[in-house]
Amino acid sequence: AAFAAAPRMHSGGTLGLRHDEVPAILQRGERVLSRRETREYDAPRGDREPAPVVNISIQTRDAESFRQSRTQVAADISRAVAMGRRGM
């Protein structure tokens, strides 16, 4: 008798939510996209410029050699990507 009014979920669904709703727990800095934003995000890029794909291979004598030069390597990569975006 105590559970007579309890909702039955045998056919699916989540208590208190509509059929097209799902619960979510987000971390700070995360966000939920609206249906419109999701469509735009998932849509083909069309005439928009495609995102660049950059492959980089670095060879050094040892890990310490790379550690010592990583700031310069990062600057060089950043500069090369920027030049590529400008078509240079």
A tleap script that builds the chain and sets N, CA, C and O, in Angstrom:
source leaprc.protein.ff14SB
mol = sequence {
  NALA ALA PHE ALA ALA ALA PRO ARG MET HIE
  SER GLY GLY THR LEU GLY LEU ARG HIE ASP
  GLU VAL PRO ALA ILE LEU GLN ARG GLY GLU
  ARG VAL LEU SER ARG ARG GLU THR ARG GLU
  TYR ASP ALA PRO ARG GLY ASP ARG GLU PRO
  ALA PRO VAL VAL ASN ILE SER ILE GLN THR
  ARG ASP ALA GLU SER PHE ARG GLN SER ARG
  THR GLN VAL ALA ALA ASP ILE SER ARG ALA
  VAL ALA MET GLY ARG ARG GLY CMET
}
set mol.1.N position { 0.826 -1.191 0.000 }
set mol.1.CA position { 0.000 0.000 0.000 }
set mol.1.C position { 0.868 1.252 0.000 }
set mol.1.O position { 0.489 2.272 -0.576 }
set mol.2.N position { 2.050 1.179 0.654 }
set mol.2.CA position { 2.919 2.353 0.730 }
set mol.2.C position { 3.444 2.768 -0.641 }
set mol.2.O position { 3.741 3.943 -0.857 }
set mol.3.N position { 3.563 1.815 -1.571 }
set mol.3.CA position { 4.109 2.118 -2.893 }
set mol.3.C position { 3.035 2.152 -3.981 }
set mol.3.O position { 3.361 2.146 -5.168 }
set mol.4.N position { 1.790 2.187 -3.599 }
set mol.4.CA position { 0.700 2.151 -4.573 }
set mol.4.C position { 0.765 3.323 -5.552 }
set mol.4.O position { 0.452 3.163 -6.732 }
set mol.5.N position { 1.169 4.496 -5.068 }
set mol.5.CA position { 1.208 5.678 -5.930 }
set mol.5.C position { 2.579 5.902 -6.567 }
set mol.5.O position { 2.765 6.861 -7.316 }
set mol.6.N position { 3.537 5.024 -6.275 }
set mol.6.CA position { 4.886 5.199 -6.834 }
set mol.6.C position { 4.859 5.010 -8.348 }
set mol.6.O position { 4.190 4.106 -8.848 }
set mol.7.N position { 5.585 5.861 -9.083 }
set mol.7.CA position { 5.589 5.715 -10.542 }
set mol.7.C position { 6.260 4.415 -10.965 }
set mol.7.O position { 7.212 3.957 -10.333 }
set mol.8.N position { 5.758 3.839 -12.023 }
set mol.8.CA position { 6.331 2.613 -12.574 }
set mol.8.C position { 7.163 2.998 -13.794 }
set mol.8.O position { 6.676 3.696 -14.683 }
set mol.9.N position { 8.409 2.548 -13.839 }
set mol.9.CA position { 9.313 2.931 -14.921 }
set mol.9.C position { 9.689 1.735 -15.795 }
set mol.9.O position { 10.718 1.766 -16.471 }
set mol.10.N position { 8.884 0.701 -15.792 }
set mol.10.CA position { 9.202 -0.519 -16.540 }
set mol.10.C position { 9.333 -0.274 -18.037 }
set mol.10.O position { 10.053 -1.000 -18.722 }
set mol.11.N position { 8.648 0.738 -18.550 }
set mol.11.CA position { 8.695 0.998 -19.996 }
set mol.11.C position { 9.767 2.020 -20.354 }
set mol.11.O position { 9.830 2.468 -21.499 }
set mol.12.N position { 10.608 2.395 -19.398 }
set mol.12.CA position { 11.696 3.333 -19.676 }
set mol.12.C position { 11.396 4.720 -19.161 }
set mol.12.O position { 10.346 4.966 -18.568 }
set mol.13.N position { 12.330 5.624 -19.394 }
set mol.13.CA position { 12.174 6.994 -18.945 }
set mol.13.C position { 12.885 7.228 -17.633 }
set mol.13.O position { 13.349 6.290 -16.986 }
set mol.14.N position { 12.964 8.477 -17.249 }
set mol.14.CA position { 13.595 8.869 -16.000 }
set mol.14.C position { 12.592 9.684 -15.207 }
set mol.14.O position { 11.945 10.581 -15.748 }
set mol.15.N position { 12.466 9.382 -13.959 }
set mol.15.CA position { 11.492 10.036 -13.100 }
set mol.15.C position { 11.614 11.557 -13.175 }
set mol.15.O position { 12.694 12.106 -12.952 }
set mol.16.N position { 10.525 12.229 -13.483 }
set mol.16.CA position { 10.484 13.677 -13.486 }
set mol.16.C position { 10.934 14.330 -14.780 }
set mol.16.O position { 10.936 15.557 -14.871 }
set mol.17.N position { 11.314 13.553 -15.780 }
set mol.17.CA position { 11.775 14.124 -17.042 }
set mol.17.C position { 10.819 13.766 -18.172 }
set mol.17.O position { 10.153 12.731 -18.138 }
set mol.18.N position { 10.765 14.640 -19.173 }
set mol.18.CA position { 9.978 14.335 -20.366 }
set mol.18.C position { 10.708 13.281 -21.187 }
set mol.18.O position { 11.869 12.971 -20.922 }
set mol.19.N position { 10.021 12.733 -22.186 }
set mol.19.CA position { 10.596 11.658 -23.005 }
set mol.19.C position { 11.857 12.091 -23.752 }
set mol.19.O position { 12.699 11.252 -24.072 }
set mol.20.N position { 11.999 13.395 -24.036 }
set mol.20.CA position { 13.165 13.867 -24.795 }
set mol.20.C position { 14.194 14.581 -23.910 }
set mol.20.O position { 15.058 15.290 -24.427 }
set mol.21.N position { 14.115 14.408 -22.610 }
set mol.21.CA position { 15.053 15.031 -21.683 }
set mol.21.C position { 15.948 13.977 -21.041 }
set mol.21.O position { 15.534 12.839 -20.819 }
set mol.22.N position { 17.184 14.378 -20.747 }
set mol.22.CA position { 18.114 13.493 -20.037 }
set mol.22.C position { 18.785 14.298 -18.932 }
set mol.22.O position { 19.038 15.490 -19.105 }
set mol.23.N position { 19.076 13.662 -17.795 }
set mol.23.CA position { 19.763 14.375 -16.719 }
set mol.23.C position { 21.229 14.592 -17.089 }
set mol.23.O position { 21.796 13.827 -17.870 }
set mol.24.N position { 21.836 15.631 -16.529 }
set mol.24.CA position { 23.255 15.899 -16.796 }
set mol.24.C position { 23.903 16.501 -15.564 }
set mol.24.O position { 23.306 17.326 -14.872 }
set mol.25.N position { 25.121 16.084 -15.300 }
set mol.25.CA position { 25.952 16.699 -14.268 }
set mol.25.C position { 27.180 17.220 -14.991 }
set mol.25.O position { 27.901 16.453 -15.629 }
set mol.26.N position { 27.420 18.507 -14.898 }
set mol.26.CA position { 28.521 19.136 -15.620 }
set mol.26.C position { 29.601 19.591 -14.659 }
set mol.26.O position { 29.334 19.889 -13.495 }
set mol.27.N position { 30.815 19.641 -15.160 }
set mol.27.CA position { 31.914 20.220 -14.399 }
set mol.27.C position { 31.988 21.703 -14.732 }
set mol.27.O position { 31.509 22.126 -15.785 }
set mol.28.N position { 32.577 22.488 -13.857 }
set mol.28.CA position { 32.763 23.907 -14.137 }
set mol.28.C position { 33.498 24.054 -15.464 }
set mol.28.O position { 34.453 23.327 -15.738 }
set mol.29.N position { 33.049 24.991 -16.279 }
set mol.29.CA position { 33.680 25.225 -17.568 }
set mol.29.C position { 33.048 24.435 -18.704 }
set mol.29.O position { 33.289 24.747 -19.870 }
set mol.30.N position { 32.245 23.420 -18.395 }
set mol.30.CA position { 31.544 22.673 -19.434 }
set mol.30.C position { 30.206 23.347 -19.688 }
set mol.30.O position { 29.695 24.079 -18.840 }
set mol.31.N position { 29.640 23.093 -20.872 }
set mol.31.CA position { 28.330 23.660 -21.149 }
set mol.31.C position { 27.529 22.713 -22.012 }
set mol.31.O position { 28.080 21.820 -22.655 }
set mol.32.N position { 26.241 22.913 -22.020 }
set mol.32.CA position { 25.323 22.126 -22.828 }
set mol.32.C position { 24.958 22.960 -24.044 }
set mol.32.O position { 24.659 24.148 -23.924 }
set mol.33.N position { 24.984 22.337 -25.215 }
set mol.33.CA position { 24.598 23.034 -26.437 }
set mol.33.C position { 23.096 22.911 -26.646 }
set mol.33.O position { 22.501 21.877 -26.342 }
set mol.34.N position { 22.492 23.965 -27.164 }
set mol.34.CA position { 21.081 23.885 -27.536 }
set mol.34.C position { 20.957 22.997 -28.774 }
set mol.34.O position { 21.962 22.653 -29.397 }
set mol.35.N position { 19.744 22.631 -29.126 }
set mol.35.CA position { 19.558 21.817 -30.338 }
set mol.35.C position { 20.095 22.548 -31.562 }
set mol.35.O position { 20.718 21.934 -32.428 }
set mol.36.N position { 19.857 23.858 -31.640 }
set mol.36.CA position { 20.347 24.646 -32.777 }
set mol.36.C position { 21.865 24.645 -32.812 }
set mol.36.O position { 22.460 24.452 -33.872 }
set mol.37.N position { 22.500 24.858 -31.664 }
set mol.37.CA position { 23.965 24.856 -31.609 }
set mol.37.C position { 24.534 23.490 -31.991 }
set mol.37.O position { 25.564 23.406 -32.661 }
set mol.38.N position { 23.862 22.429 -31.564 }
set mol.38.CA position { 24.313 21.084 -31.910 }
set mol.38.C position { 24.218 20.857 -33.410 }
set mol.38.O position { 25.135 20.293 -34.008 }
set mol.39.N position { 23.104 21.294 -34.040 }
set mol.39.CA position { 22.969 21.158 -35.500 }
set mol.39.C position { 24.089 21.909 -36.214 }
set mol.39.O position { 24.692 21.386 -37.151 }
set mol.40.N position { 24.365 23.138 -35.769 }
set mol.40.CA position { 25.425 23.930 -36.394 }
set mol.40.C position { 26.791 23.273 -36.203 }
set mol.40.O position { 27.613 23.266 -37.119 }
set mol.41.N position { 27.030 22.729 -35.025 }
set mol.41.CA position { 28.307 22.079 -34.731 }
set mol.41.C position { 28.490 20.838 -35.592 }
set mol.41.O position { 29.590 20.575 -36.080 }
set mol.42.N position { 27.410 20.069 -35.782 }
set mol.42.CA position { 27.472 18.819 -36.531 }
set mol.42.C position { 27.367 19.010 -38.043 }
set mol.42.O position { 27.665 18.089 -38.804 }
set mol.43.N position { 26.947 20.194 -38.484 }
set mol.43.CA position { 26.728 20.426 -39.916 }
set mol.43.C position { 28.039 20.390 -40.693 }
set mol.43.O position { 29.096 20.730 -40.161 }
set mol.44.N position { 27.959 19.968 -41.972 }
set mol.44.CA position { 29.163 20.031 -42.813 }
set mol.44.C position { 29.658 21.471 -42.884 }
set mol.44.O position { 28.865 22.410 -42.822 }
set mol.45.N position { 30.937 21.638 -43.012 }
set mol.45.CA position { 31.527 22.972 -42.991 }
set mol.45.C position { 31.208 23.769 -44.253 }
set mol.45.O position { 31.336 24.993 -44.247 }
set mol.46.N position { 30.798 23.109 -45.334 }
set mol.46.CA position { 30.402 23.814 -46.546 }
set mol.46.C position { 31.521 24.666 -47.103 }
set mol.46.O position { 32.629 24.183 -47.339 }
set mol.47.N position { 31.219 25.947 -47.314 }
set mol.47.CA position { 32.216 26.835 -47.916 }
set mol.47.C position { 33.164 27.441 -46.881 }
set mol.47.O position { 34.074 28.190 -47.234 }
set mol.48.N position { 32.951 27.119 -45.614 }
set mol.48.CA position { 33.875 27.624 -44.595 }
set mol.48.C position { 35.209 26.915 -44.723 }
set mol.48.O position { 35.284 25.769 -45.166 }
set mol.49.N position { 36.235 27.600 -44.337 }
set mol.49.CA position { 37.582 27.035 -44.410 }
set mol.49.C position { 37.702 25.842 -43.473 }
set mol.49.O position { 37.345 25.943 -42.299 }
set mol.50.N position { 38.197 24.715 -43.973 }
set mol.50.CA position { 38.343 23.550 -43.094 }
set mol.50.C position { 39.424 23.774 -42.040 }
set mol.50.O position { 40.369 24.536 -42.245 }
set mol.51.N position { 39.264 23.106 -40.933 }
set mol.51.CA position { 40.274 23.197 -39.874 }
set mol.51.C position { 41.578 22.598 -40.383 }
set mol.51.O position { 41.567 21.548 -41.025 }
set mol.52.N position { 42.685 23.244 -40.108 }
set mol.52.CA position { 43.962 22.721 -40.609 }
set mol.52.C position { 44.379 21.451 -39.871 }
set mol.52.O position { 44.079 21.271 -38.691 }
set mol.53.N position { 45.063 20.592 -40.580 }
set mol.53.CA position { 45.667 19.406 -39.982 }
set mol.53.C position { 47.168 19.619 -40.052 }
set mol.53.O position { 47.727 19.795 -41.134 }
set mol.54.N position { 47.815 19.602 -38.905 }
set mol.54.CA position { 49.253 19.853 -38.844 }
set mol.54.C position { 49.927 18.633 -38.238 }
set mol.54.O position { 49.638 18.253 -37.103 }
set mol.55.N position { 50.819 18.025 -38.993 }
set mol.55.CA position { 51.601 16.892 -38.498 }
set mol.55.C position { 53.032 17.355 -38.310 }
set mol.55.O position { 53.616 17.965 -39.205 }
set mol.56.N position { 53.591 17.071 -37.162 }
set mol.56.CA position { 54.945 17.517 -36.844 }
set mol.56.C position { 55.740 16.327 -36.328 }
set mol.56.O position { 55.268 15.568 -35.482 }
set mol.57.N position { 56.936 16.179 -36.841 }
set mol.57.CA position { 57.839 15.133 -36.376 }
set mol.57.C position { 59.096 15.815 -35.850 }
set mol.57.O position { 59.723 16.603 -36.558 }
set mol.58.N position { 59.459 15.514 -34.614 }
set mol.58.CA position { 60.627 16.139 -33.987 }
set mol.58.C position { 61.584 15.040 -33.554 }
set mol.58.O position { 61.193 14.084 -32.884 }
set mol.59.N position { 62.833 15.189 -33.945 }
set mol.59.CA position { 63.865 14.238 -33.529 }
set mol.59.C position { 64.922 14.994 -32.736 }
set mol.59.O position { 65.405 16.040 -33.169 }
set mol.60.N position { 65.271 14.464 -31.590 }
set mol.60.CA position { 66.319 15.068 -30.764 }
set mol.60.C position { 67.250 13.969 -30.267 }
set mol.60.O position { 66.928 12.782 -30.309 }
set mol.61.N position { 68.400 14.401 -29.802 }
set mol.61.CA position { 69.363 13.429 -29.262 }
set mol.61.C position { 68.811 12.735 -28.032 }
set mol.61.O position { 68.996 11.532 -27.845 }
set mol.62.N position { 68.125 13.515 -27.187 }
set mol.62.CA position { 67.569 12.965 -25.951 }
set mol.62.C position { 66.451 13.879 -25.465 }
set mol.62.O position { 66.246 14.962 -26.015 }
set mol.63.N position { 65.737 13.448 -24.446 }
set mol.63.CA position { 64.597 14.216 -23.931 }
set mol.63.C position { 65.020 15.583 -23.422 }
set mol.63.O position { 64.293 16.560 -23.604 }
set mol.64.N position { 66.164 15.667 -22.797 }
set mol.64.CA position { 66.629 16.953 -22.255 }
set mol.64.C position { 66.869 17.967 -23.370 }
set mol.64.O position { 66.588 19.153 -23.199 }
set mol.65.N position { 67.383 17.511 -24.504 }
set mol.65.CA position { 67.584 18.412 -25.645 }
set mol.65.C position { 66.259 19.025 -26.076 }
set mol.65.O position { 66.186 20.216 -26.377 }
set mol.66.N position { 65.208 18.201 -26.104 }
set mol.66.CA position { 63.897 18.720 -26.476 }
set mol.66.C position { 63.380 19.687 -25.420 }
set mol.66.O position { 62.879 20.760 -25.757 }
set mol.67.N position { 63.494 19.323 -24.152 }
set mol.67.CA position { 63.025 20.202 -23.071 }
set mol.67.C position { 63.654 21.582 -23.178 }
set mol.67.O position { 62.979 22.590 -22.970 }
set mol.68.N position { 64.922 21.634 -23.497 }
set mol.68.CA position { 65.625 22.914 -23.579 }
set mol.68.C position { 65.147 23.757 -24.759 }
set mol.68.O position { 65.243 24.983 -24.720 }
set mol.69.N position { 64.638 23.116 -25.799 }
set mol.69.CA position { 64.248 23.869 -26.995 }
set mol.69.C position { 62.738 23.948 -27.201 }
set mol.69.O position { 62.293 24.500 -28.207 }
set mol.70.N position { 61.939 23.415 -26.280 }
set mol.70.CA position { 60.498 23.333 -26.532 }
set mol.70.C position { 59.827 24.694 -26.684 }
set mol.70.O position { 58.872 24.812 -27.452 }
set mol.71.N position { 60.290 25.719 -25.983 }
set mol.71.CA position { 59.696 27.051 -26.142 }
set mol.71.C position { 59.914 27.558 -27.560 }
set mol.71.O position { 58.997 28.095 -28.181 }
set mol.72.N position { 61.124 27.388 -28.067 }
set mol.72.CA position { 61.423 27.816 -29.432 }
set mol.72.C position { 60.651 26.974 -30.448 }
set mol.72.O position { 60.156 27.501 -31.444 }
set mol.73.N position { 60.549 25.674 -30.199 }
set mol.73.CA position { 59.796 24.793 -31.104 }
set mol.73.C position { 58.333 25.231 -31.152 }
set mol.73.O position { 57.750 25.312 -32.233 }
set mol.74.N position { 57.738 25.510 -30.003 }
set mol.74.CA position { 56.338 25.947 -29.951 }
set mol.74.C position { 56.146 27.252 -30.714 }
set mol.74.O position { 55.159 27.408 -31.433 }
set mol.75.N position { 57.075 28.185 -30.566 }
set mol.75.CA position { 56.989 29.460 -31.284 }
set mol.75.C position { 57.101 29.235 -32.790 }
set mol.75.O position { 56.364 29.846 -33.564 }
set mol.76.N position { 58.009 28.371 -33.207 }
set mol.76.CA position { 58.179 28.073 -34.633 }
set mol.76.C position { 56.914 27.442 -35.220 }
set mol.76.O position { 56.498 27.787 -36.327 }
set mol.77.N position { 56.313 26.526 -34.479 }
set mol.77.CA position { 55.088 25.877 -34.950 }
set mol.77.C position { 53.965 26.898 -35.058 }
set mol.77.O position { 53.247 26.934 -36.058 }
set mol.78.N position { 53.813 27.722 -34.038 }
set mol.78.CA position { 52.772 28.744 -34.042 }
set mol.78.C position { 52.934 29.685 -35.228 }
set mol.78.O position { 51.957 30.020 -35.897 }
set mol.79.N position { 54.146 30.103 -35.485 }
set mol.79.CA position { 54.437 31.000 -36.608 }
set mol.79.C position { 54.111 30.312 -37.944 }
set mol.79.O position { 53.527 30.933 -38.832 }
set mol.80.N position { 54.482 29.043 -38.087 }
set mol.80.CA position { 54.222 28.315 -39.329 }
set mol.80.C position { 52.720 28.153 -39.578 }
set mol.80.O position { 52.261 28.304 -40.711 }
set mol.81.N position { 51.959 27.847 -38.534 }
set mol.81.CA position { 50.510 27.704 -38.683 }
set mol.81.C position { 49.890 29.043 -39.060 }
set mol.81.O position { 49.022 29.093 -39.931 }
set mol.82.N position { 50.320 30.127 -38.421 }
set mol.82.CA position { 49.793 31.460 -38.744 }
set mol.82.C position { 50.087 31.820 -40.194 }
set mol.82.O position { 49.222 32.356 -40.887 }
set mol.83.N position { 51.289 31.533 -40.655 }
set mol.83.CA position { 51.643 31.821 -42.047 }
set mol.83.C position { 50.791 30.986 -42.999 }
set mol.83.O position { 50.364 31.475 -44.044 }
set mol.84.N position { 50.546 29.731 -42.639 }
set mol.84.CA position { 49.706 28.876 -43.469 }
set mol.84.C position { 48.289 29.396 -43.578 }
set mol.84.O position { 47.677 29.304 -44.642 }
set mol.85.N position { 47.762 29.934 -42.508 }
set mol.85.CA position { 46.405 30.494 -42.533 }
set mol.85.C position { 46.328 31.727 -43.417 }
set mol.85.O position { 45.282 32.012 -44.001 }
set mol.86.N position { 47.428 32.457 -43.518 }
set mol.86.CA position { 47.462 33.651 -44.373 }
set mol.86.C position { 47.808 33.297 -45.815 }
set mol.86.O position { 47.834 34.171 -46.681 }
set mol.87.N position { 48.073 32.026 -46.072 }
set mol.87.CA position { 48.387 31.595 -47.427 }
set mol.87.C position { 49.798 31.910 -47.858 }
set mol.87.O position { 50.064 32.028 -49.054 }
set mol.88.N position { 50.708 32.049 -46.915 }
set mol.88.CA position { 52.090 32.382 -47.256 }
set mol.88.C position { 52.910 31.127 -47.428 }
set mol.88.O position { 54.104 31.204 -47.718 }
savepdb mol mol.pdb
quit
